[in-house]
Amino acid sequence: MEMLTELLKTVNGIVWGPMMLVLILGVGLFLQLGLKLMPLFKVGTGFKLMWDGRTTKAGEQKEGEISPFNALMTSLSATVGTGNIAGVATAIFLGGPGALFWMWCTALVGMATKYAEAVLAVKYREVDEHGNHVGGPMYYIKNGLGKKWAWMGTMFAIFGTIAGFGIGNTVQSNSVANVIESNFGVPMWITGIVLMVLTGAVLIGGIKRIGNVAGMLVPFMAIAYLLAGLIVLAINADAIPAALDLIFTHAFTGTAAEGGFAGAAVWMAIRFGVARGVFSNEAGLGSAPIAHAAAQTKDPVRQGLIAMLGTLIDTLIICSITGLVIITSGLWTGGESGASLTSAAFADALPGVGNYLVAISLAIFAFTTILGWSLYGERCAEYLFGVKIIVPFRILWILAVPVGTLISLDFVWLLADTLNAMMAIPNLVALALLSPVVFKLTREYFERMAQSTDASSTRS
């Protein structure tokens, strides 16, 4: 195991080196500028379309399996997970408060990345032998870039199939089992069995049941966690200005050693801020467009406008709450890391309650992530082996859940972090090459909207 861990550390250092950070931020910034900052200016439009997308128009019901709203909730179910609780804490522990600033930067450019992913996913999706709409990077690479690039789609599918068992399965069950054991004294193997049974009950129903469960659980859990975080920040209100100063100052100057905190250079703030930001919102990974490809919509741009909200909600709102709670508590220098640091920060402001709130939130977040990522892994496996792999994949996925509770958390995080980058590379290359398609579809959509508005004004 030690040799494997050291090998993974070496690979991780390469794939998450300067070139990867340039690729993630560079492609996101290129798309953001190419779209003339549209994702930032059209946030209101996105929320309106999301709200309207709770139901599907009669003419679009055959265009996909789940409503546009549930497609967003499914993608959020996969992204709102341990990255928002344990990932943010780990970024601050390793990179200092400045890491949160770089998480924000990743999210701002990531909105354009997520938008482009969803546009291409709907544009180039296919219908499989079971009549389900399937899409994602492997399909827009194959159908958008042509046969000579098909190998890259295959690589993405391979990485995605394997990565799912790390980022979307064992990482989640491991984190839940740890936090439940530390707060409620429940043995980790029991938590693993319970999660396995619940996961199996949902996966039997496929994409439609996953979408329905996500549509109910995700809004509830996100709002509840945000309210708890805002209560803590209200209690720590006096410390917020100093926390913001730490975030912006340490993003460019590094963080000196203090207490149990070992100190961090600017590079560490950038590296862990971007890495954990991508782990949290998955912009650039190519996972979310797999869910959006199943949306009941005829217009790729409409789904893209809804999809980009996932990054805003996940990182700019939920992760920001977690980060500010940790920094205002002052406990980030105490030597704690991961979910235990977040738990301690909440408990500091809400004694006897805060740690349980984090434990319950993490359990629900992680469960929905297991569900969302089961779809991603299944679609990648289906791309490689056809529909015959679906049932065996679901069985293997369900069995992997309790196994995750028995694996070293450090090893699981390292594996997930490495596979994140391996997925991102072919997807980011495809996004850059297919950007003219995204720009063209976007321009045509808003021209149609402008003409429709002018026509309505003329009639009135």
N, C-alpha and C positions, 0 to 999 in steps of 0.2 A: 504493500500500500504506500509506503514511504517513497519508493522509486516512482510509482505512478503519480503521486502528489507532486514530486519534484519535476517530473516531465510536464505535468499540466501547468505548473508555475512558469516553466520556461516558455511553453506555447502561449500562455496567457500574456506574458510580458511582450511577446512579439505581436499577437493579434490586437492587443489593446495599447500598442505603442503609438507614437506621434502620428503615423500615417492613418490609423483608424480614427483617431479623434478629428483629424483634418477631413477625412472622408465623411464622417457623420455630420459634423458642423458645416463643412463645406458644401455638401450636397443639399442640406437643409437650407442654408443661406442662399445658395444658387436658385433653388425652387422658390424661396420666399421672395427674392428680388425679381425673378422671372414672372411671378404672379403679381408683381407690383404691390406686395404686402397685403394682397387681398384677404388671406386667412385672418389677419389681425383686424382688418376693417369690417369683415363680414361675420363677426362672431354673433351679432344679434340675429342675422339672417339664419345662421346655423341653428341657433336655439329655437327659432320659429319653425324651421323645417323639422327639427327633432320632435317638437311638441305635436306638430301636424302628423308626423310619421308614426304616431302611436297606432293609427289605423291605416289600412292600405286601400287605395282607390280600386274600384272593381276591375278596371282595365289592367291593373298591375299585379293582381293576385297570383297570376300564373308566371310572373317574372322571377319569382324567388320563393323561398320557404318561410321566411320570417319577416316581420314588419321592419321598416327602416329604424324605428326606435329600438326594437329588440336586437337588431344587428349591432347598434351602438352599445347596448347594455351587455351583449355577449362579449364584445371586444373589451369593454370596461371590466367585465367579470374576470377576464384573463389578466388585465393590467393592474387593477386595484387589488393588491395582494401584499405579500410580505415586503415587496419593494417599497411600499408606502410607509411601513412601520419599521421593519428591520433594516431595509435597504438605506433609508434616509439616515438612520442612526449610525449605520456602518460607514456611510460616506462622511459624516461629520466626525466620527471617531478617528478615521484614517486620514481625512483631508482637512479637518478643521471646519469652522463655520463658513469659510469661503466656498466650500464645496456646494453649499446650497445655492449660491449665486450662479455657479456653473450648471447646476441642475435647471435653474430658470432659463438660462441661455439655450440649453439643449431643448427645452420645451417650446420656446418662442420660435426657433427654426423648425422644431419637430412638428409644429402644427401644419406647416407647408408640406413636410414629408408625409405625414399621415393623410393629408388631403390627397396628395398625388397617388399614394398607394391605393386608396379606396376608389379613386376615379379610374385607375388602370384595372383594378380588380373587377369592377362592374363592366367596363368596356370589353375586356378580353375573356370573360368567364365562359364556361362551357356547361353542358348538361350531361351528367353521367348516366350509366345504364339504369340506375334506379330513378331517374327523372329529377335528381337534385342538382341545383346550380352549384358548381364548384369553381373556385378561382383563387387568386393569390399570385405571389411572385413567380411561381413555377409556370403558371399559365400565361401571365403577361410577358414573361421572358420568351416562352415558346411561340405564342401567337403574335406578339408585338415585335419581337426582334428577329424571328425567323429561325430556321433549322440550325444555322451555324452557331447560334447561341443556346440551343436546347440543352447542351451539356451543363450550362450554368443553372438552368432551371432544375435539372436533376440533382446537382450539388446542393441547391437550396433545400430540395425535398428531403435529401438524405440528412442534412444538418438539422432540419426542422423536425424530422421524425425522432432523431436521437435527442435533440435539445429539449423536446417536450417532456421527456422523462426526468430531465433535470430541473429546468426553470419552471415548468408547469405542473410537476407532480411531486417528486421527492423533496425538493426545496420547500414546497408548501406544507406537505405532511410533516416533515421534520420540524419546521418552525412552529406549527400548531402543537405538536406533541410536546415540544420543549416548554412552550409558554403555558400549556394546560397543566403539565406536571409541576412546574414551579409555582403556579398560583393555586391550583386546586388539588394537587397531590395525586392526580390520576396517572397511573403507569403509562408510559409512552406506547406500549404495544396495544393497550386497550383503545387509546385514541386512534391508533392506526386502523384497528378493526372497524370502529364506528365510522370513520371516514370512508373506508372501503365500501361498507354497506350502503351508505348514503350516495356515494358516487355511482355505484352500480345501479341503484334505483333510478337515477336520473338518466344515465347513459343508455338505458334500454330504449328510451323514447327518442333517441337521436337528436338532430339539430333543433327540431321544433320544441321538444321538451327543454333542452338546454336554454333556448331563447326565452321560453316562458318563465323558467325558474330565474334566469338572469334578470328579466324584466321586472320581476317582483322583488328579488333580494338586493340587487345592486343599488337602486335609488334609496331603499330603506337603510342599508348599512352605511352608505356614503353620508347621508344626511345625519344619521345618529353619531357617527364618528366626528363629523365636522362640528356638530353642536357641542360635543364633549370637549373638543379642542378649543373652541371659542370660549367656553367657560373657563378653561385653564388659563388661556391668554388674558381673559378679563381679570383673573386673580393675579396674574403676573404682569399686569399692564405697565407698571413702572419700569420693568426691565426690557420692554419691547424696543425703545429707542436705542439702548446700548446693544441689544442683540442685532438690530439692523446695521449698526455701525460695525460690529464684528464681521458680519456677513460680507459687506462691501469692502472693508479694509483688508481682511484676510484673503479675499479672492485674488488680490494683486500683490500682497506682501508676504504671504505665508503666515504660519501660526507658530509661536514660540512654545516650547515645552512648558507644561503647567500641570501640577498635580499628577494624576495618572496618565495624562495625555503626553505622548512622546514628541509632539511637535510635527509640523508638516510644511514642506516647501510649497510654493505656488503650483509647481507641476503636480504635486499630489492632490491639491484642491481641484485642479482641472481634471486630472485623470479619474479620481473617484467621483467627482460631481457628475461628469459626463457618463461614466460607466453605470453608476447607480441611477442616473436620470433615464438612460436608455433601458435599463433593467426594469424601471418602474413604468414608463409610458410606452415602451417598445416602438417608438417612432424610428423607422429605418430598419427594424428587424424583419419586417414583412409578415408578421403574424396577424395583426389586426385586419388587413385586407381579405384574409381568408374568411372571416366572419362577415364582412361587408359584402362579399361576393354573393352571399345567400339572401341579400335584402330584396324585398318585393318592390323594385323600382325599375323604371325604364331609362332614367337619366343618371349617368355616372357622376356628373357634377353635383347634383342634389345630394347624393350619398356621400360624396367627398366633403361637402360642407358640414354634414352631420358628423362624419368620422373625425374631422379635425378637433371637435370638441372633446374627444377622448383624452387628448394630450393636455388640453387646458384644465379639464376637471381633475385628471389624475395627478399632474405634477404642479401646475401653478396654483391649485387650490389645496388638494389633500396633502401632498408632500410638503407644501409650504407650512401648513398647520402643524404637521409633525415636527418639522425642522425648528420652527419658532418655539414650540413647546419645549423641545430639548435644550435649545440655546438659552432661553429665558430662565430655565430651571437652574442653569449653571452646573448641571451634573455631567456635562459632556467631557469634563476634565478629570472625572473620577475613576476612569479605567474601565467602565462598563461599555459594552458594545451591543449592536443588534437590537432585537426586540426587548431585551432586558433593560437597555438604556431608555428606550421609549417608555416602557412600563414604569420605570423608576421616576421619570420626569412627570408623568401623569399622576403617579401616587404622591409625589412631592407636593403638588397643588391640591390634590383630592385624596387625602390619607384614607386608607381603608376601602377606597372605591376605584381610584384611578387605575391601579394595576389590573383590577378585574375587568374594567372597561376595555383596556388594551387587549387583554387575553381573549375576551369574547369577540371583539372587532377582528383581531387577527385570525381567529378560528373561522369566522364567516367569510372574511376576505379570501383566505387561502382556499376554502372549500369551493368558492365560485371560480377561483383561478384554476383549480384542478379541472372543473367542468369546461371552462372556456378553452383551456389548452388541450383538452382531450379532442376537441373539434379540430384544432390546428394540426396536431400530430396525426390524427386520422386522415385528414385531407392530404397531408404530405405523403403518408403511406399509400393512400389510394392512388395518388399520382404515379407512384413507383410500381405498384403491384396490381392495381385495378380494384374493383369493388369487392372482390373475394377476400381481401385482407381486412375488411371493416370489422367483422365479428371477432376474429383472432386478436386484432389490435385492441379492441375494447376490453376483452378479457385480460390481456397482458397489462393494459393501463390500470385496470381495477386492482389487479394483484400487486402492482408496483407501489400502490399507495401505502400499505403498511410496511413494506420493505424500507421506504424512505425514512420512517421513524427510527430505524436502527442504524442509519448511516451517519458518519461524522458530519456535523453541520458545516465545518470549515471546508471539507472536501466537496460537499454538495454545492456550496456557494461558488467555489473555485471552478467546478465543472460547468455550472450554469453560466457563469461569467464568460468562460472561454467559448462555449457554444453560442452564446449571444453574438459574439463578434463573427464567428464562422457563418452564421445565418445572414448577418447584416451585409457582408461584403458583396455577394452576388446581387442582393436586392438593391443596394445603393448604386451599383454600377448600372443596373437596369433602369432605375429611376432617372439617372442622369441621361442615359441614351434615349429614353422615351419621353423626356421632358417636353419636346415639341408637341407631342400628342396631347399632353396635359394642358399646355398653354393654349392650344388651338380649341380644345373642347371647352375650356373655361371662357375664352373670349367669345365663342359662339353662344354659349349659354347666357351670359350677361347681356349680349346684344339682343337676344330674343326677349329677355326679361324687360329690357329698355323699350323695345318696340311694342311689347304687350302693354306696358304702362302708358306709353304715348297713345296707343289705340284706345285704351280705356278712358283716358283724359279727353280725347277728341269726342267720344260717344257721349260723355257726360256733359 
